[in-house]
Amino acid sequence: MRKGLTALFLLLVCLSGQVLVQNQTIKGKGTVAGDGSPIIGATIIKGTNLGAVANAESSFSLNVPGSATVLC
């Protein structure tokens, strides 16, 4: 019985690690701070290999790996 519970616990730990590594999507809208007008075509960059461009409504969507801890 104890071996079965240990095996089940280890399986759950391994599966929870897989869930934490999934990609996340960050969505936003780029606007001018003073008047709130949209910034069309703004480039949003994270590091050297992640980026997005704002559309005509100034909205963007950035896919970030689940392993990322800081977005700045």
Beta strands, then each sheet from edge to edge (+ up, - down):
strand 1: 24-29
strand 2: 43-46
strand 3: 50-53
strand 4: 59-64
sheet 1: 1+ 4-
sheet 2: 2+ 3-
end
